[in-house]
Every structure is written in C-alpha cells, then in structure tokens.
Amino acid sequence: MFDSENPIELAGIVKEFKYTNPHTFILLDVKDDKGGVTNWSFETLGPGRMRAAGMSKQTFGVGKVV
C-alpha cells in the first residue's frame, strides 16, 4: 500500500473530495498517455489538520486539476 522508495507523480481531475473524519479522501481521474482514464483514491489528513495547513473543501473542488 505504501512504497516510499518509489514515489510517483500524478495529475488529474478531482472527481470527488470527501472532507470527513478521521481522514479526507481525494478521488482523482488520471489520464494515461493512451487517453484512458484510471481512478485513484488518496487518503489525506483529517479536516482539522487540513484547515490548519490552510486547505478547505474548495482546495480540492470537483473538476479542479491537481
């Protein structure tokens, strides 16, 4: 599930942002070089820690490219 030895970079469109306790989730649609779309899900900080870091529900709004 975690591989800190082989980080990857992705760019995609936010499909959904679940701003819930105890962790938030970003669901991202990522296009590959052939035009196909893969769905990724990222577990992130809890809402309180996100706010403390200057992020809100709008930071990862649906349709945004990240």
mmJSON file of the N, C-alpha and C atoms, coordinates in Angstrom:
{"data_MODEL":{"atom_site":{
"group_PDB":["ATOM","ATOM","ATOM","ATOM","ATOM","ATOM","ATOM","ATOM","ATOM","ATOM","ATOM","ATOM","ATOM","ATOM","ATOM","ATOM","ATOM","ATOM","ATOM","ATOM","ATOM","ATOM","ATOM","ATOM","ATOM","ATOM","ATOM","ATOM","ATOM","ATOM","ATOM","ATOM","ATOM","ATOM","ATOM","ATOM","ATOM","ATOM","ATOM","ATOM","ATOM","ATOM","ATOM","ATOM","ATOM","ATOM","ATOM","ATOM","ATOM","ATOM","ATOM","ATOM","ATOM","ATOM","ATOM","ATOM","ATOM","ATOM","ATOM","ATOM","ATOM","ATOM","ATOM","ATOM","ATOM","ATOM","ATOM","ATOM","ATOM","ATOM","ATOM","ATOM","ATOM","ATOM","ATOM","ATOM","ATOM","ATOM","ATOM","ATOM","ATOM","ATOM","ATOM","ATOM","ATOM","ATOM","ATOM","ATOM","ATOM","ATOM","ATOM","ATOM","ATOM","ATOM","ATOM","ATOM","ATOM","ATOM","ATOM","ATOM","ATOM","ATOM","ATOM","ATOM","ATOM","ATOM","ATOM","ATOM","ATOM","ATOM","ATOM","ATOM","ATOM","ATOM","ATOM","ATOM","ATOM","ATOM","ATOM","ATOM","ATOM","ATOM","ATOM","ATOM","ATOM","ATOM","ATOM","ATOM","ATOM","ATOM","ATOM","ATOM","ATOM","ATOM","ATOM","ATOM","ATOM","ATOM","ATOM","ATOM","ATOM","ATOM","ATOM","ATOM","ATOM","ATOM","ATOM","ATOM","ATOM","ATOM","ATOM","ATOM","ATOM","ATOM","ATOM","ATOM","ATOM","ATOM","ATOM","ATOM","ATOM","ATOM","ATOM","ATOM","ATOM","ATOM","ATOM","ATOM","ATOM","ATOM","ATOM","ATOM","ATOM","ATOM","ATOM","ATOM","ATOM","ATOM","ATOM","ATOM","ATOM","ATOM","ATOM","ATOM","ATOM","ATOM","ATOM","ATOM","ATOM","ATOM","ATOM","ATOM","ATOM","ATOM","ATOM","ATOM","ATOM","ATOM"],
"id":[1,2,3,4,5,6,7,8,9,10,11,12,13,14,15,16,17,18,19,20,21,22,23,24,25,26,27,28,29,30,31,32,33,34,35,36,37,38,39,40,41,42,43,44,45,46,47,48,49,50,51,52,53,54,55,56,57,58,59,60,61,62,63,64,65,66,67,68,69,70,71,72,73,74,75,76,77,78,79,80,81,82,83,84,85,86,87,88,89,90,91,92,93,94,95,96,97,98,99,100,101,102,103,104,105,106,107,108,109,110,111,112,113,114,115,116,117,118,119,120,121,122,123,124,125,126,127,128,129,130,131,132,133,134,135,136,137,138,139,140,141,142,143,144,145,146,147,148,149,150,151,152,153,154,155,156,157,158,159,160,161,162,163,164,165,166,167,168,169,170,171,172,173,174,175,176,177,178,179,180,181,182,183,184,185,186,187,188,189,190,191,192,193,194,195,196,197,198],
"type_symbol":["N","C","C","N","C","C","N","C","C","N","C","C","N","C","C","N","C","C","N","C","C","N","C","C","N","C","C","N","C","C","N","C","C","N","C","C","N","C","C","N","C","C","N","C","C","N","C","C","N","C","C","N","C","C","N","C","C","N","C","C","N","C","C","N","C","C","N","C","C","N","C","C","N","C","C","N","C","C","N","C","C","N","C","C","N","C","C","N","C","C","N","C","C","N","C","C","N","C","C","N","C","C","N","C","C","N","C","C","N","C","C","N","C","C","N","C","C","N","C","C","N","C","C","N","C","C","N","C","C","N","C","C","N","C","C","N","C","C","N","C","C","N","C","C","N","C","C","N","C","C","N","C","C","N","C","C","N","C","C","N","C","C","N","C","C","N","C","C","N","C","C","N","C","C","N","C","C","N","C","C","N","C","C","N","C","C","N","C","C","N","C","C","N","C","C","N","C","C"],
"label_atom_id":["N","CA","C","N","CA","C","N","CA","C","N","CA","C","N","CA","C","N","CA","C","N","CA","C","N","CA","C","N","CA","C","N","CA","C","N","CA","C","N","CA","C","N","CA","C","N","CA","C","N","CA","C","N","CA","C","N","CA","C","N","CA","C","N","CA","C","N","CA","C","N","CA","C","N","CA","C","N","CA","C","N","CA","C","N","CA","C","N","CA","C","N","CA","C","N","CA","C","N","CA","C","N","CA","C","N","CA","C","N","CA","C","N","CA","C","N","CA","C","N","CA","C","N","CA","C","N","CA","C","N","CA","C","N","CA","C","N","CA","C","N","CA","C","N","CA","C","N","CA","C","N","CA","C","N","CA","C","N","CA","C","N","CA","C","N","CA","C","N","CA","C","N","CA","C","N","CA","C","N","CA","C","N","CA","C","N","CA","C","N","CA","C","N","CA","C","N","CA","C","N","CA","C","N","CA","C","N","CA","C","N","CA","C","N","CA","C","N","CA","C","N","CA","C","N","CA","C","N","CA","C"],
"label_alt_id":[null,null,null,null,null,null,null,null,null,null,null,null,null,null,null,null,null,null,null,null,null,null,null,null,null,null,null,null,null,null,null,null,null,null,null,null,null,null,null,null,null,null,null,null,null,null,null,null,null,null,null,null,null,null,null,null,null,null,null,null,null,null,null,null,null,null,null,null,null,null,null,null,null,null,null,null,null,null,null,null,null,null,null,null,null,null,null,null,null,null,null,null,null,null,null,null,null,null,null,null,null,null,null,null,null,null,null,null,null,null,null,null,null,null,null,null,null,null,null,null,null,null,null,null,null,null,null,null,null,null,null,null,null,null,null,null,null,null,null,null,null,null,null,null,null,null,null,null,null,null,null,null,null,null,null,null,null,null,null,null,null,null,null,null,null,null,null,null,null,null,null,null,null,null,null,null,null,null,null,null,null,null,null,null,null,null,null,null,null,null,null,null,null,null,null,null,null,null],
"label_comp_id":["MET","MET","MET","PHE","PHE","PHE","ASP","ASP","ASP","SER","SER","SER","GLU","GLU","GLU","ASN","ASN","ASN","PRO","PRO","PRO","ILE","ILE","ILE","GLU","GLU","GLU","LEU","LEU","LEU","ALA","ALA","ALA","GLY","GLY","GLY","ILE","ILE","ILE","VAL","VAL","VAL","LYS","LYS","LYS","GLU","GLU","GLU","PHE","PHE","PHE","LYS","LYS","LYS","TYR","TYR","TYR","THR","THR","THR","ASN","ASN","ASN","PRO","PRO","PRO","HIS","HIS","HIS","THR","THR","THR","PHE","PHE","PHE","ILE","ILE","ILE","LEU","LEU","LEU","LEU","LEU","LEU","ASP","ASP","ASP","VAL","VAL","VAL","LYS","LYS","LYS","ASP","ASP","ASP","ASP","ASP","ASP","LYS","LYS","LYS","GLY","GLY","GLY","GLY","GLY","GLY","VAL","VAL","VAL","THR","THR","THR","ASN","ASN","ASN","TRP","TRP","TRP","SER","SER","SER","PHE","PHE","PHE","GLU","GLU","GLU","THR","THR","THR","LEU","LEU","LEU","GLY","GLY","GLY","PRO","PRO","PRO","GLY","GLY","GLY","ARG","ARG","ARG","MET","MET","MET","ARG","ARG","ARG","ALA","ALA","ALA","ALA","ALA","ALA","GLY","GLY","GLY","MET","MET","MET","SER","SER","SER","LYS","LYS","LYS","GLN","GLN","GLN","THR","THR","THR","PHE","PHE","PHE","GLY","GLY","GLY","VAL","VAL","VAL","GLY","GLY","GLY","LYS","LYS","LYS","VAL","VAL","VAL","VAL","VAL","VAL"],
"label_asym_id":["A","A","A","A","A","A","A","A","A","A","A","A","A","A","A","A","A","A","A","A","A","A","A","A","A","A","A","A","A","A","A","A","A","A","A","A","A","A","A","A","A","A","A","A","A","A","A","A","A","A","A","A","A","A","A","A","A","A","A","A","A","A","A","A","A","A","A","A","A","A","A","A","A","A","A","A","A","A","A","A","A","A","A","A","A","A","A","A","A","A","A","A","A","A","A","A","A","A","A","A","A","A","A","A","A","A","A","A","A","A","A","A","A","A","A","A","A","A","A","A","A","A","A","A","A","A","A","A","A","A","A","A","A","A","A","A","A","A","A","A","A","A","A","A","A","A","A","A","A","A","A","A","A","A","A","A","A","A","A","A","A","A","A","A","A","A","A","A","A","A","A","A","A","A","A","A","A","A","A","A","A","A","A","A","A","A","A","A","A","A","A","A","A","A","A","A","A","A"],
"label_entity_id":["1","1","1","1","1","1","1","1","1","1","1","1","1","1","1","1","1","1","1","1","1","1","1","1","1","1","1","1","1","1","1","1","1","1","1","1","1","1","1","1","1","1","1","1","1","1","1","1","1","1","1","1","1","1","1","1","1","1","1","1","1","1","1","1","1","1","1","1","1","1","1","1","1","1","1","1","1","1","1","1","1","1","1","1","1","1","1","1","1","1","1","1","1","1","1","1","1","1","1","1","1","1","1","1","1","1","1","1","1","1","1","1","1","1","1","1","1","1","1","1","1","1","1","1","1","1","1","1","1","1","1","1","1","1","1","1","1","1","1","1","1","1","1","1","1","1","1","1","1","1","1","1","1","1","1","1","1","1","1","1","1","1","1","1","1","1","1","1","1","1","1","1","1","1","1","1","1","1","1","1","1","1","1","1","1","1","1","1","1","1","1","1","1","1","1","1","1","1"],
"label_seq_id":[1,1,1,2,2,2,3,3,3,4,4,4,5,5,5,6,6,6,7,7,7,8,8,8,9,9,9,10,10,10,11,11,11,12,12,12,13,13,13,14,14,14,15,15,15,16,16,16,17,17,17,18,18,18,19,19,19,20,20,20,21,21,21,22,22,22,23,23,23,24,24,24,25,25,25,26,26,26,27,27,27,28,28,28,29,29,29,30,30,30,31,31,31,32,32,32,33,33,33,34,34,34,35,35,35,36,36,36,37,37,37,38,38,38,39,39,39,40,40,40,41,41,41,42,42,42,43,43,43,44,44,44,45,45,45,46,46,46,47,47,47,48,48,48,49,49,49,50,50,50,51,51,51,52,52,52,53,53,53,54,54,54,55,55,55,56,56,56,57,57,57,58,58,58,59,59,59,60,60,60,61,61,61,62,62,62,63,63,63,64,64,64,65,65,65,66,66,66],
"pdbx_PDB_ins_code":[null,null,null,null,null,null,null,null,null,null,null,null,null,null,null,null,null,null,null,null,null,null,null,null,null,null,null,null,null,null,null,null,null,null,null,null,null,null,null,null,null,null,null,null,null,null,null,null,null,null,null,null,null,null,null,null,null,null,null,null,null,null,null,null,null,null,null,null,null,null,null,null,null,null,null,null,null,null,null,null,null,null,null,null,null,null,null,null,null,null,null,null,null,null,null,null,null,null,null,null,null,null,null,null,null,null,null,null,null,null,null,null,null,null,null,null,null,null,null,null,null,null,null,null,null,null,null,null,null,null,null,null,null,null,null,null,null,null,null,null,null,null,null,null,null,null,null,null,null,null,null,null,null,null,null,null,null,null,null,null,null,null,null,null,null,null,null,null,null,null,null,null,null,null,null,null,null,null,null,null,null,null,null,null,null,null,null,null,null,null,null,null,null,null,null,null,null,null],
"Cartn_x":[0.813,0.0,0.864,1.982,2.873,4.238,4.824,6.141,6.929,7.566,8.295,9.582,9.982,11.195,10.962,9.71,9.377,8.212,8.456,7.363,6.955,5.686,5.17,4.504,4.383,3.667,2.491,1.345,0.133,-0.513,-1.199,-2.016,-3.355,-4.413,-5.732,-6.804,-8.03,-9.194,-9.876,-10.173,-10.84,-12.256,-12.546,-13.877,-14.746,-14.106,-14.824,-13.808,-14.22,-13.389,-14.225,-13.856,-14.6,-13.92,-14.528,-13.995,-14.596,-14.101,-14.695,-13.63,-14.07,-13.186,-13.132,-12.061,-10.843,-9.87,-10.108,-9.246,-10.089,-9.528,-10.203,-9.71,-10.484,-10.122,-10.295,-9.329,-9.417,-9.537,-10.608,-10.781,-10.441,-9.488,-8.903,-8.995,-9.395,-9.381,-8.092,-7.254,-5.948,-5.913,-5.601,-5.485,-4.09,-4.039,-2.735,-2.344,-1.168,-0.672,-1.446,-2.336,-3.16,-4.583,-4.854,-6.17,-7.142,-6.723,-7.571,-7.55,-8.572,-8.676,-8.614,-7.78,-7.668,-8.125,-8.885,-9.38,-8.42,-7.993,-7.11,-7.828,-7.513,-8.057,-6.896,-6.878,-5.81,-6.383,-5.856,-6.235,-5.289,-5.861,-5.049,-5.313,-4.91,-5.093,-6.568,-6.834,-8.195,-8.558,-9.854,-10.29,-9.625,-9.448,-8.83,-7.406,-6.656,-5.263,-5.205,-6.172,-6.218,-6.451,-7.426,-7.705,-6.474,-5.793,-4.595,-3.492,-3.487,-2.498,-2.977,-4.159,-4.671,-5.497,-5.955,-6.768,-8.213,-9.143,-10.568,-11.22,-12.549,-13.29,-13.065,-12.866,-12.704,-11.314,-10.348,-8.985,-8.938,-9.718,-9.758,-11.175,-11.757,-13.119,-13.271,-14.452,-14.759,-14.477,-13.765,-13.438,-12.088,-11.476,-10.17,-9.091,-8.096,-6.945,-5.872,-5.425,-4.364,-3.287],
"Cartn_y":[-1.186,0.0,1.259,1.244,2.397,1.985,2.799,2.499,3.798,4.156,5.423,5.387,4.215,4.089,4.433,4.401,4.639,5.614,6.905,7.874,8.063,8.429,8.716,10.079,10.683,11.94,11.718,12.228,12.118,13.48,13.672,14.866,14.389,14.965,14.546,15.518,15.116,15.941,15.357,16.234,15.794,15.353,14.096,13.54,13.746,13.613,13.783,14.083,14.911,15.202,14.926,13.904,13.516,14.166,15.217,16.024,15.497,14.341,13.644,13.265,13.007,12.491,10.975,10.314,10.916,11.364,10.992,11.415,11.853,12.747,13.155,12.271,12.214,11.405,12.232,12.118,12.765,11.658,11.694,10.74,11.471,10.92,11.609,10.757,11.364,10.704,11.114,10.133,10.389,9.781,10.607,10.12,9.555,8.42,7.88,8.399,8.013,8.536,8.001,7.022,6.486,7.043,7.956,8.573,7.856,6.722,6.01,6.713,6.485,7.119,6.053,6.32,5.459,6.261,5.628,6.278,5.991,7.05,6.93,7.499,6.957,7.457,7.722,8.917,9.311,9.615,8.976,9.274,10.356,11.417,12.549,12.864,14.047,14.491,14.613,14.693,14.959,16.415,16.749,18.121,19.177,18.897,19.868,20.196,19.178,19.395,20.031,19.722,20.367,21.87,22.235,23.658,24.361,23.701,24.288,24.515,23.705,23.849,24.808,25.433,26.417,25.829,24.591,23.956,23.828,23.92,23.805,22.847,22.742,21.899,22.358,23.651,24.2,23.955,23.638,23.417,22.304,21.255,20.126,19.947,21.032,21.02,20.147,19.58,18.735,19.497,18.847,19.441,20.135,20.368,21.022,20.052,20.605,19.816,19.943,18.812,18.789,17.81],
"Cartn_z":[0.0,0.0,0.0,0.716,0.766,0.257,-0.598,-1.144,-1.209,-0.106,-0.042,-0.859,-1.293,-2.101,-3.569,-4.022,-5.426,-5.565,-5.26,-5.382,-6.843,-7.034,-8.374,-8.359,-9.529,-9.678,-10.593,-10.189,-10.995,-11.136,-12.242,-12.435,-12.96,-12.439,-12.886,-12.448,-12.689,-12.364,-11.125,-10.169,-8.941,-9.288,-8.974,-9.198,-7.954,-6.796,-5.524,-4.439,-3.468,-2.306,-1.077,-0.331,0.872,2.077,2.573,3.676,4.971,5.42,6.56,7.584,8.806,9.849,9.76,10.108,10.637,9.544,8.29,7.183,6.0,5.211,3.987,2.843,1.78,0.617,-0.644,-1.548,-2.856,-3.886,-4.679,-5.772,-7.056,-7.796,-8.939,-10.188,-11.303,-12.608,-13.313,-13.609,-14.217,-15.609,-16.611,-17.988,-18.212,-18.91,-19.282,-20.663,-21.12,-22.4,-23.606,-23.393,-24.484,-24.455,-23.503,-23.41,-22.489,-21.916,-20.96,-19.611,-18.824,-17.506,-16.419,-15.421,-14.252,-13.04,-12.17,-10.957,-9.811,-9.129,-7.975,-6.758,-5.589,-4.336,-3.384,-2.798,-1.89,-0.519,0.501,1.879,2.379,2.945,3.375,4.847,5.254,6.637,6.999,8.284,8.747,8.488,8.505,8.226,9.116,10.386,11.303,10.899,10.568,10.141,8.761,7.901,6.578,6.758,7.629,7.881,8.447,9.391,9.999,8.962,7.912,6.837,5.746,5.952,5.005,3.873,4.023,2.981,3.441,2.496,2.799,1.812,1.895,0.952,-0.49,-0.682,-2.022,-2.616,-1.767,-2.246,-3.294,-3.068,-3.99,-4.525,-5.023,-5.525,-6.766,-6.92,-8.076,-9.363,-10.277,-11.563,-11.612,-10.438,-10.424,-10.911,-11.57,-11.997,-10.927,-10.431,-9.411,-9.817],
"occupancy":[1.0,1.0,1.0,1.0,1.0,1.0,1.0,1.0,1.0,1.0,1.0,1.0,1.0,1.0,1.0,1.0,1.0,1.0,1.0,1.0,1.0,1.0,1.0,1.0,1.0,1.0,1.0,1.0,1.0,1.0,1.0,1.0,1.0,1.0,1.0,1.0,1.0,1.0,1.0,1.0,1.0,1.0,1.0,1.0,1.0,1.0,1.0,1.0,1.0,1.0,1.0,1.0,1.0,1.0,1.0,1.0,1.0,1.0,1.0,1.0,1.0,1.0,1.0,1.0,1.0,1.0,1.0,1.0,1.0,1.0,1.0,1.0,1.0,1.0,1.0,1.0,1.0,1.0,1.0,1.0,1.0,1.0,1.0,1.0,1.0,1.0,1.0,1.0,1.0,1.0,1.0,1.0,1.0,1.0,1.0,1.0,1.0,1.0,1.0,1.0,1.0,1.0,1.0,1.0,1.0,1.0,1.0,1.0,1.0,1.0,1.0,1.0,1.0,1.0,1.0,1.0,1.0,1.0,1.0,1.0,1.0,1.0,1.0,1.0,1.0,1.0,1.0,1.0,1.0,1.0,1.0,1.0,1.0,1.0,1.0,1.0,1.0,1.0,1.0,1.0,1.0,1.0,1.0,1.0,1.0,1.0,1.0,1.0,1.0,1.0,1.0,1.0,1.0,1.0,1.0,1.0,1.0,1.0,1.0,1.0,1.0,1.0,1.0,1.0,1.0,1.0,1.0,1.0,1.0,1.0,1.0,1.0,1.0,1.0,1.0,1.0,1.0,1.0,1.0,1.0,1.0,1.0,1.0,1.0,1.0,1.0,1.0,1.0,1.0,1.0,1.0,1.0,1.0,1.0,1.0,1.0,1.0,1.0],
"B_iso_or_equiv":[0.0,0.0,0.0,0.0,0.0,0.0,0.0,0.0,0.0,0.0,0.0,0.0,0.0,0.0,0.0,0.0,0.0,0.0,0.0,0.0,0.0,0.0,0.0,0.0,0.0,0.0,0.0,0.0,0.0,0.0,0.0,0.0,0.0,0.0,0.0,0.0,0.0,0.0,0.0,0.0,0.0,0.0,0.0,0.0,0.0,0.0,0.0,0.0,0.0,0.0,0.0,0.0,0.0,0.0,0.0,0.0,0.0,0.0,0.0,0.0,0.0,0.0,0.0,0.0,0.0,0.0,0.0,0.0,0.0,0.0,0.0,0.0,0.0,0.0,0.0,0.0,0.0,0.0,0.0,0.0,0.0,0.0,0.0,0.0,0.0,0.0,0.0,0.0,0.0,0.0,0.0,0.0,0.0,0.0,0.0,0.0,0.0,0.0,0.0,0.0,0.0,0.0,0.0,0.0,0.0,0.0,0.0,0.0,0.0,0.0,0.0,0.0,0.0,0.0,0.0,0.0,0.0,0.0,0.0,0.0,0.0,0.0,0.0,0.0,0.0,0.0,0.0,0.0,0.0,0.0,0.0,0.0,0.0,0.0,0.0,0.0,0.0,0.0,0.0,0.0,0.0,0.0,0.0,0.0,0.0,0.0,0.0,0.0,0.0,0.0,0.0,0.0,0.0,0.0,0.0,0.0,0.0,0.0,0.0,0.0,0.0,0.0,0.0,0.0,0.0,0.0,0.0,0.0,0.0,0.0,0.0,0.0,0.0,0.0,0.0,0.0,0.0,0.0,0.0,0.0,0.0,0.0,0.0,0.0,0.0,0.0,0.0,0.0,0.0,0.0,0.0,0.0,0.0,0.0,0.0,0.0,0.0,0.0],
"pdbx_formal_charge":[null,null,null,null,null,null,null,null,null,null,null,null,null,null,null,null,null,null,null,null,null,null,null,null,null,null,null,null,null,null,null,null,null,null,null,null,null,null,null,null,null,null,null,null,null,null,null,null,null,null,null,null,null,null,null,null,null,null,null,null,null,null,null,null,null,null,null,null,null,null,null,null,null,null,null,null,null,null,null,null,null,null,null,null,null,null,null,null,null,null,null,null,null,null,null,null,null,null,null,null,null,null,null,null,null,null,null,null,null,null,null,null,null,null,null,null,null,null,null,null,null,null,null,null,null,null,null,null,null,null,null,null,null,null,null,null,null,null,null,null,null,null,null,null,null,null,null,null,null,null,null,null,null,null,null,null,null,null,null,null,null,null,null,null,null,null,null,null,null,null,null,null,null,null,null,null,null,null,null,null,null,null,null,null,null,null,null,null,null,null,null,null,null,null,null,null,null,null],
"auth_seq_id":[1,1,1,2,2,2,3,3,3,4,4,4,5,5,5,6,6,6,7,7,7,8,8,8,9,9,9,10,10,10,11,11,11,12,12,12,13,13,13,14,14,14,15,15,15,16,16,16,17,17,17,18,18,18,19,19,19,20,20,20,21,21,21,22,22,22,23,23,23,24,24,24,25,25,25,26,26,26,27,27,27,28,28,28,29,29,29,30,30,30,31,31,31,32,32,32,33,33,33,34,34,34,35,35,35,36,36,36,37,37,37,38,38,38,39,39,39,40,40,40,41,41,41,42,42,42,43,43,43,44,44,44,45,45,45,46,46,46,47,47,47,48,48,48,49,49,49,50,50,50,51,51,51,52,52,52,53,53,53,54,54,54,55,55,55,56,56,56,57,57,57,58,58,58,59,59,59,60,60,60,61,61,61,62,62,62,63,63,63,64,64,64,65,65,65,66,66,66],
"auth_comp_id":["MET","MET","MET","PHE","PHE","PHE","ASP","ASP","ASP","SER","SER","SER","GLU","GLU","GLU","ASN","ASN","ASN","PRO","PRO","PRO","ILE","ILE","ILE","GLU","GLU","GLU","LEU","LEU","LEU","ALA","ALA","ALA","GLY","GLY","GLY","ILE","ILE","ILE","VAL","VAL","VAL","LYS","LYS","LYS","GLU","GLU","GLU","PHE","PHE","PHE","LYS","LYS","LYS","TYR","TYR","TYR","THR","THR","THR","ASN","ASN","ASN","PRO","PRO","PRO","HIS","HIS","HIS","THR","THR","THR","PHE","PHE","PHE","ILE","ILE","ILE","LEU","LEU","LEU","LEU","LEU","LEU","ASP","ASP","ASP","VAL","VAL","VAL","LYS","LYS","LYS","ASP","ASP","ASP","ASP","ASP","ASP","LYS","LYS","LYS","GLY","GLY","GLY","GLY","GLY","GLY","VAL","VAL","VAL","THR","THR","THR","ASN","ASN","ASN","TRP","TRP","TRP","SER","SER","SER","PHE","PHE","PHE","GLU","GLU","GLU","THR","THR","THR","LEU","LEU","LEU","GLY","GLY","GLY","PRO","PRO","PRO","GLY","GLY","GLY","ARG","ARG","ARG","MET","MET","MET","ARG","ARG","ARG","ALA","ALA","ALA","ALA","ALA","ALA","GLY","GLY","GLY","MET","MET","MET","SER","SER","SER","LYS","LYS","LYS","GLN","GLN","GLN","THR","THR","THR","PHE","PHE","PHE","GLY","GLY","GLY","VAL","VAL","VAL","GLY","GLY","GLY","LYS","LYS","LYS","VAL","VAL","VAL","VAL","VAL","VAL"],
"auth_asym_id":["A","A","A","A","A","A","A","A","A","A","A","A","A","A","A","A","A","A","A","A","A","A","A","A","A","A","A","A","A","A","A","A","A","A","A","A","A","A","A","A","A","A","A","A","A","A","A","A","A","A","A","A","A","A","A","A","A","A","A","A","A","A","A","A","A","A","A","A","A","A","A","A","A","A","A","A","A","A","A","A","A","A","A","A","A","A","A","A","A","A","A","A","A","A","A","A","A","A","A","A","A","A","A","A","A","A","A","A","A","A","A","A","A","A","A","A","A","A","A","A","A","A","A","A","A","A","A","A","A","A","A","A","A","A","A","A","A","A","A","A","A","A","A","A","A","A","A","A","A","A","A","A","A","A","A","A","A","A","A","A","A","A","A","A","A","A","A","A","A","A","A","A","A","A","A","A","A","A","A","A","A","A","A","A","A","A","A","A","A","A","A","A","A","A","A","A","A","A"],
"auth_atom_id":["N","CA","C","N","CA","C","N","CA","C","N","CA","C","N","CA","C","N","CA","C","N","CA","C","N","CA","C","N","CA","C","N","CA","C","N","CA","C","N","CA","C","N","CA","C","N","CA","C","N","CA","C","N","CA","C","N","CA","C","N","CA","C","N","CA","C","N","CA","C","N","CA","C","N","CA","C","N","CA","C","N","CA","C","N","CA","C","N","CA","C","N","CA","C","N","CA","C","N","CA","C","N","CA","C","N","CA","C","N","CA","C","N","CA","C","N","CA","C","N","CA","C","N","CA","C","N","CA","C","N","CA","C","N","CA","C","N","CA","C","N","CA","C","N","CA","C","N","CA","C","N","CA","C","N","CA","C","N","CA","C","N","CA","C","N","CA","C","N","CA","C","N","CA","C","N","CA","C","N","CA","C","N","CA","C","N","CA","C","N","CA","C","N","CA","C","N","CA","C","N","CA","C","N","CA","C","N","CA","C","N","CA","C","N","CA","C","N","CA","C","N","CA","C","N","CA","C","N","CA","C"],
"pdbx_PDB_model_num":[1,1,1,1,1,1,1,1,1,1,1,1,1,1,1,1,1,1,1,1,1,1,1,1,1,1,1,1,1,1,1,1,1,1,1,1,1,1,1,1,1,1,1,1,1,1,1,1,1,1,1,1,1,1,1,1,1,1,1,1,1,1,1,1,1,1,1,1,1,1,1,1,1,1,1,1,1,1,1,1,1,1,1,1,1,1,1,1,1,1,1,1,1,1,1,1,1,1,1,1,1,1,1,1,1,1,1,1,1,1,1,1,1,1,1,1,1,1,1,1,1,1,1,1,1,1,1,1,1,1,1,1,1,1,1,1,1,1,1,1,1,1,1,1,1,1,1,1,1,1,1,1,1,1,1,1,1,1,1,1,1,1,1,1,1,1,1,1,1,1,1,1,1,1,1,1,1,1,1,1,1,1,1,1,1,1,1,1,1,1,1,1,1,1,1,1,1,1]
}}}
